[in-house]
């Protein structure tokens, strides 16, 4: 397995997932300054020309949510994803997708200091934080004592925001981020 990687990209999220899976993989460095992610060879792996991208034999996967879903199923022994058919599966899939469809863009609006436009398809940050707090419940993870790829996807966004000195002002969420960052395999930026 090969992860196309630059430490100053979102590929650190896919690396975190690979590490939590205990997977054997090779990091393929991509120099963004040299635009190696726009070469025909790389575009054959990820037509969007972005990181991350994962190649596993004949399989190519791009976008962190897709990579996390793929690896969660590929490494069932890591226990980072509910099995297909498990009652928790729908909620798990929903949270992984929610991370990129609602949480990330609403945080982006706040970071850029622009109003959230409902026609763009996501809600304002307070509503997304309310949803995450409800889903977190009593924690420590989104599925209680069970750490999953949903925690990697949701948590990575909060970790990025913390590194940009943006906090949620929600004690339960901030404690959750502290727990995530204390994990030995947590993404490093």
Secondary structure, 3 states (H helix, E strand, C coil): CEEEECCCCCHHHHHHHHHHHCCCCEEEECCCCCCHHHCHHHHCCCCCCCCCEEEECCEEEECHHHHHHHHHHHCHHHCCCCCCCCCCHHHHHHHHHHHHHHHHHHHHHHHHCCCCCHHHCCCCHHHHHHHHHHHHCCCCECEECECCHHHHHHHHHHHHHHHCCCCCCCHHHHHHHHHHHCCCCCCCC
